[in-house]
């Protein structure tokens, strides 16, 4: 039994989880919030226990120290060396990483070179990696990329139709995101595809950020997010795909700068922007049920865009053996699953068992009828366990 820690960092947060491997048992989890602010918050959970209190984190380094100190204090580890690997989630791996990698100088430099593609995320990941390196200098660190799973796409699936030399010069292409989740869902989905050679699986990771991926034999063939997570289906606050000329037209109509419009498409669009109510699907659905017209339109647009992508990927895969719902909305929202599947019924023969579907919240289950042409399942995603698995595996490989 060995302990592995996973880290998911942002510019002002560090989320951590400590695992016993290879059992994949969670020992504890928690987070440091509001790093760099006047006062931060530290939270740790284990079993049914939870502690949360104010704590000052001027930089990521204090946060890293706090995490390790608390693990020692609470006896979750006896000394530093007990942590055999730290796995860091990295949002953008560009074209360089098609799998997880040991965090050495070369990996660090490549992640740094990708900062222009994911300015907030990759910079924060590096800051956090360096902070933990200070505290645990001898523990192998592993970089696990959100984009790696999507690197198996073919050129005609990842290229945008702009001048080719610009795509080449600036590495412009579809990178996708949520790759760790889509890979996990494919692996978990295999048991529903027994006897099928090269199963064709469409995974819908529908949370606040949302993406859909088409995979064949657990390899990504196409995915909805693009150069950045702004592309693809409509999300909580992001627009997803649209006619690119909207961007230019908005700049000229509103007098806002390109950067301001870009922020608006990322933070003020999607469910929030169309409904004017909330970025949380529960609020929008509730308003729609009360008859709010704007909310009704928003819900229809949201569902339509998901169904359209599923249809597109059905064609791309030449059929579909399994449709998977996951993440905040996909796991917990029977109304969205039901309405989208109704849109798929006439063309693809998808049929949900509405009674079963209505009872499934956050747990794995088959929700289609036996006569549905495509099996539909809910599978709760677990990106952290994938990070822990890769970190454990790579830490062992380098020991050999
Ligand atoms: P992200 O990880 O991208 O921030 P999540 O996967 O947590 O997002 O999903 C957030 C979305 O999921 C919100 O729109 C929220 O309404 C929805 N959601 C989360 N939990 C539930 C729930 N228990 N019931 C219904 N919807 C939920």
Boltz pocket constraint, residues with backbone or C-beta under 6 A from the ligand:
constraints:
  - pocket:
      binder: B
      contacts: [[A, 206], [A, 207], [A, 208], [A, 209], [A, 210], [A, 236], [A, 279], [A, 280], [A, 281], [A, 282], [A, 283], [A, 327], [A, 328], [A, 329], [A, 332], [A, 333], [A, 361]]
      max_distance: 6.0
